[in-house]
C-alpha cells in the first residue's frame, strides 16, 4: 500500500439489497482524512468525499442522505461465507 494506510474500492447495496453503487476511498499515511468518490446506491448521485476517516467508515449521500456503511473486509467475507 506504500503511501496509504487505507484503500478501498467497494460495491454498495441500496435499501433493497441491490448492488447499485460504488465507493472508492483512500487515506494517505500521516493523514486522518479519507479522500475519494462515490455513487450512491439509492439515488445514483455521484460525488467526491473528503472527510475524517474513522472506523466504522461511513459516507452520507449529499443528495438523498442515504448512509453508506463500509464494514471491515474480514466481517464482510464472514457474512458471505
Order of alpha helices (4+ residues) and beta strands (2+ residues): beta-beta-beta-beta-beta-beta-alpha
